[in-house]
Amino acid sequence: MARLLADRPTDRLTIGDMARQLGHSHGAVRNAALTLVRRGEADQSGTGQPEFRANAKTAAAAQTAVISPPGTHAPRAQAATARTATPAAAIPRQTGPIRRAGGQLYHPRELADLPDVEALNRLRDADVPVLLYGPPGTGKTSLVEAAFPDLLTVAGDGDTQVGDLIGDWTQADGGGYVFQYGPLVTAMTEGRALLIDDATLISPKVLAALYPAMDGRRQIQVKAHKGETIKAEPGFYVVAGHNPGVHGAVLTEALASRFSVQIQIGTDYDLALALRIDARVVRVARHLAHQVELGELGWAPQLRELLSYQKTEAVLGTKAALANLVGIAPMEDRDAVADAVTKAVGIKKIAPLTLGKQLPSSAARQPPGSVGSAPRGRSR
């Protein structure tokens, strides 16, 4: 990458330009280009489709290969060099923790005899869209972020509009209006991965704007911007998340048919134990999850809640953390959760975390004879 930029010092090259010349995927090229920019070994410009140009350090960078520390690599860059026809044994397995863009670590799990991040990268290389489904807090978003460092995300809800995907007109600082492209157009033109989170909360009419980009056409028409046609660059890929138990989440036939692979995501309670979360609480969560499977309950703590419990316990103590765990349960399941927690930890009664009596003021708490108070029975 550095050598290509150094050989063309006056040119501004897009991700697509460099991918075509180097013969690598757009995702891999983008990761490499951004790495050079972070190291100060190349310059980036442009707000819509970024462009990259050599600077004074690029030529030197082209002479020496720099290996990123473990945990900072991009799984996509490795997977892009090997297609699905490559034997599994020849591809590095991403088994260790992977650092996500926000700095958090993701611990891969097994999927089809592969680490999940590797399986998702193979599906991306084969252009097989994936739908991840399961309760909130089980790690669906974390998995996608760990697998695709070039990810863009749309957080779906009932108010999501077509403009939130494709783009809309917005007022410019100097007056007038400019068209601001949305994440779908950006992902298509830059060959990036796009996560439609909570996709089943979005109106089917809005999601219909996405479908032409996912089928054989791989293009969309931006009617709001002069009917412009946007074509998907290689590397463009769509993943969707679905929470079946969330009110209003509807998996339509039209949406389901667009995703050839659908993967159920649940909480890995063994991982929770490995992360040193209180074993009693993990045991309670596992028991409640079994009741959910049987249809006896509607809610059980997932990994997100267990991690929150661990953090709360470290700050406020075990009793407060247990009370908070009970308090975040839905009202209809709260008594069952409280009963399970009570039996597991041996505390007589656990109620939701609640404010108590008002604390006395600092003046009222001041001990007799302290500075600022006069002894009783004396006058000055």
Solvent accessible surface area in square Angstrom, and as a share of the most:
residue,aa,sasa,rsa
1,M,43,0.19
2,A,11,0.08
3,R,151,0.55
4,L,24,0.12
5,L,1,0.00
6,A,29,0.23
7,D,101,0.52
8,R,80,0.29
9,P,77,0.48
10,T,104,0.60
11,D,48,0.25
12,R,117,0.43
13,L,5,0.02
14,T,22,0.13
15,I,1,0.00
16,G,2,0.02
17,D,41,0.21
18,M,0,0.00
19,A,4,0.03
20,R,155,0.56
21,Q,92,0.41
22,L,62,0.31
23,G,67,0.65
24,H,98,0.44
25,S,12,0.08
26,H,5,0.02
27,G,0,0.00
28,A,14,0.11
29,V,3,0.02
30,R,31,0.11
31,N,19,0.10
32,A,39,0.30
33,A,1,0.00
34,L,36,0.18
35,T,29,0.17
36,L,15,0.07
37,V,42,0.24
38,R,176,0.64
39,R,86,0.31
40,G,31,0.30
41,E,28,0.13
42,A,4,0.03
43,D,70,0.36
44,Q,81,0.36
45,S,40,0.26
46,G,49,0.48
47,T,148,0.86
48,G,50,0.48
49,Q,77,0.34
50,P,14,0.09
51,E,56,0.25
52,F,1,0.01
53,R,78,0.28
54,A,15,0.12
55,N,43,0.22
56,A,106,0.82
57,K,120,0.51
58,T,1,0.00
59,A,58,0.45
60,A,70,0.54
61,A,17,0.13
62,A,13,0.10
63,Q,149,0.66
64,T,87,0.51
65,A,94,0.73
66,V,82,0.47
67,I,151,0.76
68,S,41,0.27
69,P,88,0.55
70,P,135,0.85
71,G,14,0.14
72,T,76,0.44
73,H,60,0.27
74,A,16,0.12
75,P,4,0.03
76,R,5,0.02
77,A,34,0.27
78,Q,73,0.32
79,A,9,0.07
80,A,11,0.08
81,T,97,0.57
82,A,19,0.15
83,R,117,0.43
84,T,77,0.45
85,A,98,0.76
86,T,40,0.23
87,P,93,0.59
88,A,47,0.37
89,A,105,0.82
90,A,70,0.54
91,I,12,0.06
92,P,80,0.51
93,R,120,0.44
94,Q,20,0.09
95,T,94,0.55
96,G,36,0.35
97,P,65,0.41
98,I,4,0.02
99,R,117,0.43
100,R,47,0.17
101,A,103,0.80
102,G,65,0.63
103,G,32,0.31
104,Q,93,0.41
105,L,84,0.42
106,Y,16,0.06
107,H,55,0.24
108,P,23,0.14
109,R,60,0.22
110,E,134,0.60
111,L,42,0.21
112,A,84,0.65
113,D,112,0.58
114,L,20,0.10
115,P,7,0.05
116,D,7,0.04
117,V,0,0.00
118,E,5,0.02
119,A,7,0.05
120,L,0,0.00
121,N,1,0.00
122,R,39,0.14
123,L,35,0.18
124,R,9,0.03
125,D,28,0.14
126,A,49,0.38
127,D,69,0.36
128,V,37,0.21
129,P,18,0.12
130,V,0,0.00
131,L,0,0.00
132,L,1,0.00
133,Y,65,0.25
134,G,4,0.03
135,P,55,0.35
136,P,56,0.35
137,G,5,0.05
138,T,1,0.01
139,G,18,0.17
140,K,15,0.07
141,T,42,0.25
142,S,24,0.16
143,L,2,0.01
144,V,0,0.00
145,E,51,0.23
146,A,2,0.01
147,A,0,0.00
148,F,1,0.00
149,P,55,0.34
150,D,0,0.00
151,L,27,0.14
152,L,38,0.19
153,T,65,0.38
154,V,10,0.06
155,A,82,0.63
156,G,7,0.07
157,D,66,0.34
158,G,62,0.60
159,D,115,0.60
160,T,9,0.05
161,Q,108,0.48
162,V,62,0.36
163,G,22,0.21
164,D,73,0.38
165,L,0,0.00
166,I,15,0.07
167,G,7,0.06
168,D,81,0.42
169,W,113,0.40
170,T,60,0.35
171,Q,120,0.53
172,A,30,0.23
173,D,159,0.82
174,G,84,0.81
175,G,43,0.41
176,G,46,0.44
177,Y,142,0.54
178,V,72,0.41
179,F,24,0.10
180,Q,113,0.50
181,Y,77,0.29
182,G,8,0.08
183,P,36,0.23
184,L,0,0.00
185,V,3,0.02
186,T,32,0.19
187,A,0,0.00
188,M,0,0.00
189,T,35,0.20
190,E,5,0.02
191,G,0,0.00
192,R,26,0.09
193,A,0,0.00
194,L,0,0.00
195,L,3,0.01
196,I,1,0.00
197,D,31,0.16
198,D,35,0.18
199,A,1,0.00
200,T,6,0.03
201,L,42,0.21
202,I,6,0.03
203,S,44,0.29
204,P,79,0.50
205,K,175,0.74
206,V,11,0.06
207,L,5,0.03
208,A,49,0.38
209,A,23,0.18
210,L,1,0.01
211,Y,17,0.06
212,P,31,0.19
213,A,0,0.00
214,M,27,0.12
215,D,47,0.25
216,G,82,0.79
217,R,143,0.52
218,R,62,0.22
219,Q,63,0.28
220,I,8,0.04
221,Q,102,0.45
222,V,2,0.01
223,K,171,0.73
224,A,59,0.46
225,H,37,0.16
226,K,184,0.78
227,G,26,0.25
228,E,56,0.25
229,T,67,0.39
230,I,11,0.06
231,K,140,0.59
232,A,17,0.13
233,E,45,0.20
234,P,85,0.53
235,G,16,0.15
236,F,7,0.03
237,Y,2,0.01
238,V,4,0.02
239,V,0,0.00
240,A,1,0.00
241,G,2,0.02
242,H,13,0.06
243,N,15,0.08
244,P,67,0.42
245,G,78,0.75
246,V,47,0.27
247,H,179,0.80
248,G,47,0.45
249,A,19,0.15
250,V,95,0.55
251,L,65,0.32
252,T,37,0.21
253,E,149,0.67
254,A,47,0.37
255,L,2,0.01
256,A,25,0.19
257,S,78,0.50
258,R,77,0.28
259,F,4,0.02
260,S,90,0.58
261,V,46,0.26
262,Q,78,0.34
263,I,18,0.09
264,Q,131,0.58
265,I,13,0.07
266,G,36,0.35
267,T,20,0.12
268,D,41,0.21
269,Y,21,0.08
270,D,94,0.49
271,L,28,0.14
272,A,0,0.00
273,L,76,0.38
274,A,77,0.59
275,L,51,0.25
276,R,215,0.78
277,I,5,0.02
278,D,32,0.16
279,A,52,0.41
280,R,84,0.31
281,V,2,0.01
282,V,2,0.01
283,R,136,0.50
284,V,8,0.05
285,A,0,0.00
286,R,104,0.38
287,H,99,0.44
288,L,1,0.00
289,A,19,0.15
290,H,97,0.43
291,Q,39,0.17
292,V,53,0.30
293,E,142,0.64
294,L,106,0.53
295,G,64,0.62
296,E,110,0.49
297,L,22,0.11
298,G,63,0.61
299,W,45,0.16
300,A,5,0.04
301,P,0,0.00
302,Q,21,0.09
303,L,25,0.13
304,R,139,0.51
305,E,29,0.13
306,L,0,0.00
307,L,63,0.31
308,S,49,0.32
309,Y,4,0.02
310,Q,53,0.24
311,K,145,0.62
312,T,28,0.16
313,E,47,0.21
314,A,92,0.71
315,V,119,0.69
316,L,109,0.54
317,G,30,0.29
318,T,49,0.28
319,K,151,0.64
320,A,21,0.16
321,A,1,0.01
322,L,1,0.00
323,A,11,0.09
324,N,43,0.22
325,L,3,0.01
326,V,1,0.00
327,G,21,0.20
328,I,77,0.39
329,A,1,0.01
330,P,45,0.28
331,M,141,0.63
332,E,145,0.65
333,D,9,0.05
334,R,54,0.20
335,D,121,0.63
336,A,37,0.29
337,V,0,0.00
338,A,19,0.15
339,D,71,0.37
340,A,15,0.12
341,V,2,0.01
342,T,30,0.17
343,K,153,0.65
344,A,30,0.23
345,V,21,0.12
346,G,66,0.64
347,I,55,0.28
348,K,200,0.85
349,K,161,0.68
350,I,17,0.08
351,A,52,0.41
352,P,46,0.29
353,L,90,0.45
354,T,113,0.66
355,L,173,0.86
356,G,70,0.68
357,K,195,0.83
358,Q,174,0.77
359,L,144,0.72
360,P,72,0.45
361,S,69,0.44
362,S,85,0.55
363,A,77,0.60
364,A,75,0.58
365,R,139,0.51
366,Q,81,0.36
367,P,84,0.53
368,P,135,0.85
369,G,64,0.61
370,S,31,0.20
371,V,144,0.83
372,G,80,0.77
373,S,39,0.25
374,A,63,0.49
375,P,67,0.42
376,R,238,0.87
377,G,90,0.87
378,R,187,0.68
379,S,109,0.70
380,R,250,0.91
